[in-house]
């Protein structure tokens, strides 16, 4: 049984479209096939990643841990947040 397809319209930078067309030509496939495969791979990779594997999430968790230690140490929470914010801009 063949799945139904829907046509969509979206914009790409011209340079990216040139790269897509070159890759599709090298692999003897259509632009649509290449984009479908790239999308499938992106979704599969994304579903396999855990949020903590993202360096931005890890950094946020570490920042929150540092903040929690300061607050538990008797420091004012607002002051601790200001200090962390200011330390990033130094």
N, C-alpha and C positions, 0 to 999 in steps of 0.2 A: 504494500500500500504506500503510495507516494504522499509525502506531507505537502500541505498547501503552502504556497509562498505568497508573501505580500510585498509589493513594491513600496519602497520608501525613498524619500528625497532628503539628502543632507549635504552639507558643504564641507569641502576639504581644501586645504591650501594646495595650490597648483603643483608645488614641488612634491608634495606627498602623493598626489595622484600620478605624477610621472613615475615615481618609485614603485607604486602599486602596479602600474601598467608594465613596467620593465620586469618586475618579478613575475607577473602573470605570464608574460610572453616567454620568459626563460623556462617556466614550468609547464608551458603549453596548456594553460587553463584560462578561463575567463576572469575578468576583473571581479565579477560577482562571486565566483567560486573562491577566489583568493580572500576576499573580504569575509565571506561566510566562515572559512577555515580560521582566519585570524580571530574572528569574533568567538568562535567555539573554543579556541585555545585560551583566549583571555578569560572567558567565563570559567573554564575548568581550572586555570591557574588561580583565579581569584577565589574560587570556592575551596581550594585546598589550603590557602593561607589562613593562618589564625591571626586575629587582630594583634596579638602581642608580638608577632613576627615583624610587624611594621615598625621601623625605627622611630617613627613619629609617635606611635602609641607607647612604645617603651619609654621614650623620653618624657612623655606626659605622665606616665605612671611614676617614674622616678621623681619628677618634680612634685607630684602630689605626696609621695612618701616623705620627701624632704620637708614639705610644708607641714605635714602631720606631726613629724618629729618636733618641729619648732613650736607648734601650737601646744603639743602635750608638754613641752618643756616650760610652759607658763607664759609663752610669748603671745601677745595679742595677734589674732588671726589676720586682721587687716594690715597690721604692720608687717607680718611675715609675707603676705601677698605682695605688698609694695616692695619689699626688699628683693624678692625673687624677680619681680618684673624689672626693677631697676638694674639688677645684676645682669640681665640679658642684654641691656642696652649700653653696657660699659665697654 
